[in-house]
Every structure is written in C-alpha cells, then in structure tokens.
Amino acid sequence: MKKYLKKILIVMLSIMVLLTVAFFIYVSDYYRADDVAVAVMQSDESIRIEENLTILTPDTPSDTALIFYPGAKVEHTAYLPILEKLRQNGMTCVLVEMPFHMAIFDPNAADTVFDTLPTIKNWYIGGHSMGGAMASSYAASHQDKIDGLILLGAYIYGDFPPEKALTIYGTLNANLEKNINYTENIVIIEGGNHAQFGNYGQQKGDPQAAISSEEQQDIAVQAILDFIKQRSDKYYIKIPGVCKL
C-alpha cells in the first residue's frame, strides 16, 4: 500500500512539474514592443515608473486620468505610443504592467493607482483585448470609483452601463461583433485590425490592416477624447482629425 501511494505521489509531482514548466514556456513567449514604442519610452521625460505603473503626465496638470490594462501576452510598453497621444492632449495615463503579461492574473491592479495620483478627480479605466475585459470587470465592480470605460478590441464584460463605455474595434476584427449586445458609443475603424492599437507587430491570426497603426491609433485617440469631452463639461480637449461616433 505504501509503495502504491508513493508511486501516486511521484506521478502527481511529475505532472505538477511538467505543468509548471509548460506554463512558464507559454508566458515567456509574448509580443515585444516595437522600435516606435521603445523610442517613446526613451525620449519622453514626462514618463515616470513606480513599481508596476508607468505614468504619463501632461504638461498642464489634469484632473482626468486613464488607467490602461495591456492585452494578453503583450509587453506593456507597446501601448506607450497611443497613450502618449492622449497625454499630449491633456490626459494623465497610467499603464499597468501585468504579471506574466496577462491582466487576468491581476484584474484589481487599478486598486494601487488611486492613491498614487491623489489630485485626479475623474477616473477612466480601459484596455486592449483581454486587458479590456479585465478593465471592464474591474469597472463593473467599482462603479463608485470609475467614471467611464474605454475598450480597444474588446467589449463590455460584467454589469457596466453601456452609456458609460466606449467600444472601439476595426472592421478586420469583425468576430468581435457577435459578442456586443449593446449599441451605445461604438466606433468601428474602417480597415483597422486587432493588434494595431498597440505597437508590437503582426499578431498571429490577425488579418493585415488596410491602414497604418498610426492612423488606427489616431482615430481611436480622437474617439476617446470626444467620449470624455461628452462626459465632462469641465474637461476641454482638442485634437485634429475626424471621427465617427
């Protein structure tokens, strides 16, 4: 009997070791930030890092901020270009680095952000893909703290009011539509795909976009700023370009 139990224990330990190794192999294979994103990190003096938070502060102090969760298996700094565009238009942005590059492992990461920036009065949270889903889940359970939700290549996950959410996706990410059961504040980018909200190259299974990543991000930024302007009479923004809302 003891020998039998010993064999079971050895088998179980072996399975655990194999699963652990497989997990670390899986999470170590992720999309890296491209040269454009790296350049933003190296050249922007407004960026500061506090533990797992990368904070982009506008030249003129703002009382509005966006907490941003990156997509699954994507280096968080890949989202610096789109967040830098928002910063240049007066919005404070807080980019969260997730454990193993996956927001699912720390959906409540936003909890640490509020005390870091005590002067912020209007809090928005958002993210890309899985990061958007986890941001949506957080917003749904913290509606007393969150003024609005911004989703890139993602849809509302959890019980959050659609009128307080902005959903943006590309026409080449059409499979997203089947999961959207609301009609408020949806922006569909013609020729856009799933990956180009970040700067990490072509994503496996994602169609090649018909527009550049800069064009896709410019449209998304315009939509985000318009959405926030509509929700707050106190927040004045201005950015060139045209966007359908």
C-alpha positions in Angstrom: 0.0 0.0 0.0 2.8 2.4 0.9 4.6 1.6 -2.4 1.3 2.3 -4.3 0.8 5.7 -2.5 4.5 6.6 -3.2 4.0 5.9 -6.9 0.9 8.1 -7.0 2.8 10.9 -5.2 5.6 10.7 -7.7 3.2 10.8 -10.7 1.4 13.8 -9.2 4.6 15.7 -8.5 5.8 14.9 -12.0 2.6 16.2 -13.5 2.9 19.4 -11.4 6.5 20.0 -12.6 5.5 19.4 -16.2 2.5 21.8 -15.9 4.7 24.4 -14.2 7.4 24.2 -17.0 4.7 24.3 -19.7 3.2 27.4 -18.1 6.5 29.3 -17.9 7.2 28.3 -21.5 3.8 29.7 -22.6 4.1 33.0 -20.8 7.7 33.6 -21.8 6.6 33.7 -25.5 5.0 37.1 -25.8 4.8 40.1 -28.2 7.6 42.7 -27.7 7.2 46.4 -28.0 8.5 47.7 -31.4 11.0 50.4 -32.0 8.4 53.2 -32.1 7.2 52.2 -28.6 10.8 52.0 -27.3 11.6 55.4 -28.7 8.6 56.9 -26.8 10.0 55.4 -23.6 13.5 56.7 -24.2 12.5 60.2 -25.3 9.6 61.3 -23.2 10.7 63.0 -20.0 7.1 63.1 -18.7 7.2 59.3 -18.1 7.9 58.0 -14.7 7.8 54.5 -13.3 6.6 53.5 -9.9 6.8 49.7 -9.4 4.4 48.2 -11.9 3.0 51.5 -13.1 4.2 53.7 -16.0 2.7 57.2 -15.6 2.5 59.7 -18.4 1.8 63.2 -17.1 0.6 66.1 -19.4 2.5 69.4 -19.4 -0.6 71.1 -17.9 -1.9 69.4 -14.8 -5.1 67.3 -15.4 -7.8 66.1 -13.1 -8.7 63.3 -15.5 -6.8 60.0 -15.9 -6.9 56.8 -17.8 -5.8 53.5 -16.2 -4.8 51.2 -19.0 -4.5 47.3 -19.0 -2.4 45.8 -21.8 -3.5 42.9 -24.0 -2.6 39.3 -23.2 0.9 38.3 -23.8 1.9 41.8 -25.0 4.7 43.8 -23.5 3.0 46.7 -21.7 5.3 49.3 -23.2 3.8 48.5 -26.6 0.9 50.8 -25.7 3.0 53.9 -25.0 2.5 55.4 -28.5 -1.3 55.6 -28.2 -1.1 56.7 -24.5 1.4 59.4 -25.5 -1.0 60.8 -27.9 -3.6 61.1 -25.1 -1.0 62.7 -22.8 -0.3 65.3 -25.5 -3.9 66.2 -25.4 -4.0 66.8 -21.7 -4.9 63.4 -20.2 -2.8 61.6 -17.5 -2.3 58.0 -18.4 -1.3 55.1 -16.1 -0.1 52.0 -17.9 -0.1 48.9 -15.7 2.5 46.1 -16.2 0.7 42.8 -15.5 2.2 39.6 -14.1 3.3 37.3 -16.9 2.0 40.0 -19.3 -1.6 38.8 -18.7 -4.2 41.1 -17.0 -6.2 38.0 -15.9 -3.6 37.4 -13.1 -4.2 40.9 -11.6 -7.6 42.3 -12.6 -7.6 44.5 -9.5 -4.3 46.2 -10.3 -6.1 49.5 -10.5 -6.5 49.5 -6.7 -3.0 50.7 -6.3 -3.3 53.6 -8.8 -5.8 55.9 -7.0 -3.5 56.8 -4.0 -0.6 57.3 -6.4 -2.3 60.2 -8.1 -4.5 61.9 -5.4 -5.2 65.0 -7.4 -7.1 63.1 -10.1 -10.9 63.6 -9.8 -12.2 61.8 -12.9 -11.0 58.2 -13.4 -11.4 56.2 -16.5 -10.2 52.6 -17.0 -9.7 50.7 -20.2 -7.6 48.2 -22.0 -6.9 46.2 -25.1 -8.3 42.7 -25.8 -8.0 40.7 -22.5 -6.8 43.8 -20.8 -10.1 45.4 -21.8 -12.1 42.5 -20.5 -10.3 42.7 -17.1 -10.7 46.5 -17.0 -14.4 46.1 -17.7 -14.7 43.5 -14.9 -13.0 46.0 -12.6 -15.2 48.9 -13.6 -18.3 46.8 -13.1 -17.4 46.0 -9.5 -16.0 49.5 -8.7 -18.6 51.9 -10.2 -18.2 54.2 -7.3 -14.6 54.9 -8.4 -14.8 54.7 -12.2 -16.3 57.5 -14.4 -16.1 55.6 -17.7 -14.7 52.6 -19.5 -12.7 52.5 -22.7 -12.4 49.3 -24.7 -10.0 48.7 -27.6 -10.6 45.4 -29.5 -12.8 44.3 -26.5 -16.3 44.5 -25.3 -18.2 45.1 -22.0 -17.5 42.2 -19.6 -19.6 42.4 -16.5 -22.5 44.6 -15.4 -21.3 48.0 -16.5 -23.6 50.6 -18.1 -23.0 50.8 -21.9 -23.7 54.5 -21.9 -20.6 55.0 -19.7 -18.4 52.8 -22.0 -16.7 53.4 -25.3 -16.0 50.4 -27.6 -13.6 50.7 -30.5 -12.6 48.0 -32.9 -11.5 47.6 -36.5 -13.5 46.2 -39.4 -11.0 43.4 -39.7 -11.7 42.3 -36.1 -15.3 41.6 -37.1 -15.7 38.5 -35.0 -15.9 40.9 -32.0 -19.4 42.0 -33.2 -21.1 38.7 -32.1 -20.2 39.5 -28.5 -21.6 43.0 -28.5 -25.2 43.2 -27.4 -25.4 47.0 -27.0 -25.4 49.9 -29.4 -24.1 52.8 -27.3 -20.8 54.5 -28.1 -19.4 52.1 -30.6 -16.6 53.2 -33.0 -15.7 50.9 -35.9 -12.4 51.8 -37.6 -12.5 51.0 -41.4 -9.5 48.9 -42.3 -8.3 48.5 -38.7 -7.4 45.2 -37.2 -7.0 43.8 -33.7 -3.3 44.4 -33.0 -2.7 47.9 -34.2 -4.0 49.6 -31.0 -0.5 48.6 -29.7 2.9 48.7 -31.3 4.1 45.1 -31.2 3.9 43.9 -34.8 1.6 41.5 -36.5 -0.4 39.2 -34.2 -0.9 35.6 -35.1 -4.3 35.0 -36.7 -4.9 38.7 -37.1 -5.5 40.0 -40.7 -3.2 42.6 -42.1 -4.7 46.0 -41.6 -5.6 48.2 -44.5 -4.4 51.3 -42.6 -1.3 52.1 -40.6 -1.0 51.6 -36.9 -0.6 55.4 -36.5 -3.8 56.0 -38.4 -5.7 53.4 -36.4 -4.4 54.9 -33.1 -5.2 58.5 -34.2 -8.8 57.6 -34.8 -9.0 55.7 -31.5 -7.5 58.7 -29.7 -9.9 61.1 -31.3 -12.8 58.9 -30.3 -11.6 58.6 -26.7 -11.1 62.3 -26.3 -14.5 63.0 -27.8 -16.1 60.5 -25.5 -14.5 62.0 -22.4 -15.4 65.5 -23.5 -19.0 64.5 -23.9 -19.0 63.0 -20.4 -17.4 66.0 -18.7 -18.1 69.7 -19.2 -15.0 70.6 -17.2 -12.6 68.6 -19.4 -11.6 70.6 -22.6 -9.7 68.7 -25.3 -8.6 69.4 -28.8 -7.1 67.1 -31.4 -7.1 67.3 -35.2 -8.8 64.7 -37.3 -12.3 63.4 -37.9 -14.0 60.5 -36.1 -17.5 58.9 -36.4 -19.3 58.4 -33.2 
